Amino acid sequence: MKLHPEILKINGKNEFAVLRYEEFLALQERLADAEDVLELRKAKRAETKKKSIPLDEVKRKLGLR
């Protein structure tokens, strides 16, 4: 993604970055996607600590064989 920020200065120091609205929306969407990836990784780590049951065993317990 290519951003085209307009940098606003106060007393000679960079203080704000202004983006086109379309760029802001695209950046916001990417941040949401990144947060989703982090949550997925967290959930996967939590699942590695849980005991799993093989599919055949689940089918047998549910009488699906």
N, C-alpha and C positions, 0 to 999 in steps of 0.2 A: 504494500500500500504506500502510495506517495502522498505525503502531507505537504501542504503549503501554508504554514502558519505565518501570521502577521505578528511580529514581536512588538509589544508595547513596553516602553521604558519609562521609568520614573527616576528622576535624578541620575540619569545616565546608566541605570541598572535595569537589566531585563526583569520585568515584573509579571507580564501576562503574555499568553499566546492565544491568539484568536484564530479559529479555524472556520472554513466554509462549513455551512450546516451539513452538507452531504458528507464531508470528511469526518465531521463529528459523529454522525450517525454510523458510518462505517467503522470508526474507531471504537465506538460504544459496543457495536455488535461483536467485534473481535475480542474485546475485553470480556464480554459475557461468555463467549465461546471458551476463552482461556479459563475463566472461573469454572465452567462446566467440566473442563478437562481436569482441573485440580480436584474437584469434588469426586470425579470418577476414580482418579488415582487413590484418593483417600478411602473410598469405598472398597476398592480392590485390596488395599492393604489390610483393611479391617476383615475382609472375607478370608484372607489367607490364614487367619487365626482360628477360623471355624472349621468344624469337622464337616466333610462332605459325604453324601450318600450316593453310591453308584445308581445310574438310571435303572438298571435291571432290578435292583433291590426296591426302588420306589414303585416300579410297575408291579412287582410281586406283592408288595404291601397293599396296593390299591386294587389288586385282583385284575390287572390288565393283561396278564399273560395268557 
